[in-house]
Amino acid sequence: MQYQKFLIFLYENIRAMIHNDLENEEFDKDEYERDLEYEEWWEGKEGKRWRNIERAINQIEDEEFRKKIEKLRESKEYAKDKKWELVKEFGELKTYEDKLNFWIEKGLSLFDTRYFDDLEGFKNVMLIDPTNDKEKSIYLIKLTEWINIVNEEEKDKSYQTLIEKYHKADINRKFIKEQIEIADNSVENIMREFGLEANLINNFLSMYQQKKNPNWYGLSNHCLMPLGFKIIAYKTSKVIGFVKYKEFLKGELENINEIEEVKEMEIEKAVEIEIKEEVDKVVEIEEEIEYVVSGYRTFRRNEKFSDDVKLRKVFDELINLVFIEKMVFDDFKKVFDYQEIEIGRKELKNKIIWKKEANNSRDDKKAYNWSELLTLIDYITDIDFNRYTREIKEIIICCFDFPDKSLENKIEDIPDRIKAYIDRENSNRRNKSKVEKIFDNIV
């Protein structure tokens, strides 16, 4: 009821401001047209539907729901001196998305915006509350995905749980298609529980799947208040795991189709030249290839590192040993999550900056340790360096760089670096690299 009153109050004030601006002849035409559009929308059919949704949302203020929210507000406890360190780290982050990722990685609740209130000067300072439409979109998406992961009451709907079950199954085309159907049915069944809210949640989900920001009904600052965010995110979190799982399955199905195409091409080739070895090669492809390596996608983790926990340990060690520059774990993870890329057009925004220098590096002429870098890729992916040299080169260009931005000048050297790495791996007399020792301690 309070929120409904607020919306009415907001609406009346906007009208008053518009008329005052008109009288004073001090108004922005575009802003005026947006507000006029809002006024028409509010009085129309869509505005009425929105008010009905808001009314339904704000009726869900029962004690049981509030207990669920309170449970999710629990953050990891840090000593006061450590909190100051966190504040300092937080202050160095540039983007709002990085700040939310930092909050999650440090075990802080996205519901606990007042975590630093006990620090002098930080009373009532809410560091992660969204302040504009773009941030509201990012916050709602992150909040929804985070609840899906941490909410123990809905663990069976967690994206992580669904992925873990998938990797334990006997994977084939039929199984993947069945899983896609199950994901669709699960979303449909859960949505039936939502009533009026289903319209709003469907709106959000469609934009989420299309990788677009919600336009908040095309209005600059007329959107949900914090309580509405929490309710929408909590309820949407029940379906977001299945939505992400379906996206993952579609990628897996595409991957299997590509593998089948490769197998068919090899069979045709074997028939044409009637050589038994070519037929054997088809069998090898069926048994050994786990996925198609492409210069249009990032690397893909092997089964050992399908768990984010192990990959996170590697990430932390690389930063501690100053092998890579500090970055957000989610950005590091993208390099090994089979993301779409393209040289010069769709390279990763936040690349891994490889800092480990070679023994012959000088202050006036930096050289970086390619062997350690390729070892990192090898251990996380089990990729075939002999077969996919060109593709590996393209992925490295899109996903890595050196501190002095010199990697793009060394593109043509990469195949030679890969060959040297292969020769080193085949050598019987070699010492373990530092990256290998990291993996020995983790795996």
N, C-alpha and C positions, 0 to 999 in steps of 0.2 A: 504493500500500500504506500509506504514511504517513497519507494522508487517511482511509482506511478505519479505521485504528487510532484516529485522532482522533474519528471518529463514534462508535465503540464506547466510547471514553473519555468522550465527552460524554454518551452515553446512560446509562452507569453512574453518572456523577456526578449526573445529573438525578434518577435513582431515589433515590440516597442523600439528596439535598437534600429531596426530597418526604417521605421517611420521617422525617428529622430535624425538618422543620417540623411534621409531624403530632405527634411526641413533645413538642415545645416549645409546641404550640398557637399558633404564630406563623406563620400562613400565610394567603395570600389565596385565597379559595375559587375565584374565577374562574381565577386562575393555576394553582391545583392541578388544576382540571378540564382546562385546556389541556394541562398536562404529562401528565396521565393519558391524555388523548386521543392525545398523541404516543406514549406508551408502547405503547398498543394498536395504533396505526398502524404503529409500528416492527416489532412482532412479527407483524403481519399480512401479507397478500398484497401490498398496496401498498408497505409498507416493504421487503419483500424485492425488489420490482421496482426500487425506488429504489436499493438497495444494489448491484444488478446494473448499473444505469446508472452509478453512481459508480465501480464497479470498472472499467467500460469506459472511462470518462473518464480515470481516473488511469493507465490503461495507455498513453495517448497522450502519453508523455513522451519521444518520440524526438527526436533531434538536429535533424531537418529542421523539425519543428513549432516547436521552441524558436528556431531561426534566424528563422522567419517572425515570431514574437512579438517577438524582439529588433529586427528591422527596423522594426516598427511602434512600438517604444519611442523612436525617434529624435525628439527635440523640436527646435524652432527655438532657435538659440543667442542668448542675450541677455547683454550685459555686466552685471557685478554691480550697478552703480548702477541700471540699467534693471530688473533683477530686483526690487530693493527697491520701485521704483515699481509693478511688477506686484503685489507682495504687498500694498501699500497699497490699490490698486484692488480687489484680491480681497477684502480685509477689509471693504469697504463693501457687498459683495453680500449680500443678505438670504436668498435661497432657494438650496437645494442645486442646483436645475436651472440657476439663473443662474450658479452657480459652474462647473458642467460646461460650459455654453455659453461662458463666459469662457475657460476652459482651451482649448477647441477653437478659438475665434476668435483666440487669441494664438499658435496654431501649436504648442501643447504636446500631447504624446501622452497619451491617457487611460490608457495603460499605465505612464507615467512619473510615478508618484505621489511620487517623491522628488526632483523637479526642483530644489527649493530647498534641498537638503541642504548646499550649500556656503555658505549664508548663516548667519551666527552666530545660534545660537538655534533654527535650523530643522532640525537634524540629526534624522533619523528622524520628522519631523513630516509625516504624509501628509494633505495638505489636501483631497483629493477622494475618499478612500475612504468608501464608504457605511457608516453607523453603525446604521441601523434598516431595517425591512422596506420602508418607503416609499422611502427613498433607494436601497436595493438594486434596487428595481424601476426607478427612474429611471436608475440607473447602467447596468443591463443593457441598457435600451432605447437610451440614448445611445451606449454603447460599441458596440453592434451596428450602429447607423446610421452611426457614425463610421468603423468599420472598412470598411463597405460603400463609403464615399466615398474613403478614403485608400489602400486596399489595391490597389496597381498590378497585382498578380498576377491579380486577379479584376475588372479594369476593365470587362470586357464585362457584368458582372452589377451594375455600379454604377447606382443610381437616376438619377444625373446623366447617365450615358451613355445610358440608356434614354429619358430625357426629350428629350435632344438629338436622338436618332434620330427620335423621334416628331415633333418640330417640323419636321424636314426632309422628312417624308413627305407624300403626298397624303391629307389627312385626310377621312374620311367615316365614316358609321355602320358600313359593312361592315369597313373597316380597323380601327376601334376594337374591334369584336367579335372579329376575328381576333387582335388583340394581347392581348385578355383571355384568350383560349384559350391563346395562346403562353405568357403569364405563368403560368397554372395548370399547364401541362405542364412548364414549367421548374422550378417549385417541386417538383412531384411527382418529377421525374427526380433533382433534387439530393437530395431527402429519402431516396431509396433508398440513397444512399451512407452514411447516418448510422447504420444499424443500431439498436442499443439507444438511442442518443441521440435518435433520431427522436421517441420518445414525449415526452421532456422538451422538445425544441424545438417540437413541435406544441402542447404545452401553452402555452408562451410565446407562440407566434405567434397562437393563438386569442385570448389575452388582449390581445395587442398590437392586433389588428384590432378588438376590441370596446372599445378605449380603457380597459381595466380594468387595475389593478395586479395582478400575480401574487400569489396569496395564500400562496405558499410552502408549499403543502399545509396551510394553515390554522394554521401553527405560528409562534409568536412569533419565535424567533431560531434555529431549526433549519433552516439552508439552506446554500447553496453557499459554499465558501471561495474566496478570490481566484483560485486556479488554475482552479477550475471555472468561474468567471465568464468568464475569458479564453477557455477552450476553447469553451464554449457560445456566447459572443458571436462568436468567430471563425467558427465553423461556421454559425451562424444568419445571419451577414452575407452569406453566399452566396445566401440566399433572400430576405432582407429587402428588397432592391432590387426584386425582382419583386412582392413583397407590396405595397409602397408604390406601385409602378407600376400595379398592378391597381386600387388605390383611386383613383388619379389618373384612370385610364381610365374607371372607372365614373362619375366626376364629369363627364368629357368627354362620355360617352354621354348622360347626363342633360341636359347642356347642349344637345347637338344635338337631342334630343327636344323640348326647350322651344322651340328655334328653329323646328323644324318645326311645332309647335303654333301659334306666332305667325304663320308663313307661311300655314297653313291658315285661320286666322281672318281674315287679310287677304284671302285669296282669296274666302272666303264673302262678306265685306263687298263686295268688288269685283263679284261676281256679282249680289248683291242690288241694288245701285244702278247697275250697268252703266256704270261710268265707267272709261275707259281708264287714267286717271292712277292709279287704285287698283291696277290690274294691274301698272303700272310700279313701284309702290311695293313690291310683292311681290318683284320682281326686285332692287330695291335692297336689300331685307332679305337676300336670298340672297347678294348680292355683298359687302355692307358689314358686316353684323352678325357679329362674331366670337364673341360670347357674350351670354347674357341677363343684363342688369344687374338685380340683385335686392336689395331692402332686407334680405334674409335671408342675404346673403353679403358678404364683404369685396370690395374691388376686385380686379381681375385684371390682371396686368402685360401690356404689349404685348410684341411679339417682341424689340424692342431690349433689354428688361430681363428677358428670360427667363433670362439668365445672372446668377447671384448675384454674380459679380465686379463687374459694372457697378453693380448695385444697391447693393453694399457701398460703392463709391466715393462714390455719392450720399449714403448714410447717414453716412459719415465726414465729408464736407464739411458736412453739415447740423449735425453736432455741433461741428465745429471753428468754424463761424460762429455758434454758439449760437442756431441756428434751432429746434432741438429739445433737450429734456433728454437727458442720457446715458441709454442703455438698451441692452439686449442686442439684437444684430442680428436674431436669430431672432424676437424680438417685433415689431420693425419690419417684418420680412418678411411676417408674418402679415396685415398690413393690405393687402397686395397679392398674396395667395396664394389668394383665393377661398374663405376659411374660412366656416363657418356662423356666423351671428350673429342676434341678435334684440334689439331695443331693450328695455331693462329686465329681460331674462331671460338673454340670452347675449351680453352685450357683452364685448369683449376685456378680459382681466384686466389686461394691461399696455398701456395706450394710448400713442399718440405724444403727448407733451406739447409743443404748439406754442408756442415762446417768442418768435418774431419779432414785435416790436411795430409798430404803425402809427405814422405820423408824428405823429398827434394824441394819442398816448398820454401820460398824466400819471401822476405817482407816486400821486396820490389817486384816479385813475380810469384804469385800464389799458384799452388798446385794442390788439387784435392784428391783424396784417396778413393779411387774408383773401385778397387777390390773390395773394400769394406761396404761401400754402397751397394754393389751387386750382390754381396753376401747377404745383406739385409733383405733384398728383394727375393733372393733364392730361398731363404729359410721361411719366409712368410707365404710364398706362393708355390714353391716346387716347380717353377716354370722351366720349360725346356729351352735353354739358351741357344743350343745349336739350331733348333727348328724355327725359333721366333725372333731372331736377331733384329730384323727390320721393325717388327711390331714393338719389341721392347724399347728400341731407340725412340720411337714415336711417343710411347707412354712416358718415358723418362722426361722428354722435352716438355710434355704437358703438365707433369706432376712435380718435378724437382727443379731446383736452381741452386747456385752457389751464392754466398754472401755478396760477391762483387758482380753478380748478374752476368757472369761470363759463360754459363753453360751453353747458351744459344750459339756462341762462337765455336763450340767444340762438338757440334752435331755430327760432323763427318768423322770425328775420332771415336765415336761411341762403338761402332762395330769392332774396331781394333781393341778397345777396352774389354769388350765382351769376350773376344777371342782369347785375350791374355788371361782373363778370369777362368775360362774353360780349361786352358792349358795348366793353370795353377791348380785347379781342382783335380785334374788328372795326374798331377805329380804326386809321387809317393813320399817325397821328402819336403814337407812343408810344415811350418808351425801354424797353430791355430790363430786365427785373427781375433781381434778384440770383440768384434760383433758376434763371432761364433761363441765366444765365452759368455756373452750376455744370454744367448739362447740356451747354452748348457745349463745355466743357473735357473732358467725359467721353466724350460720343458723337461 
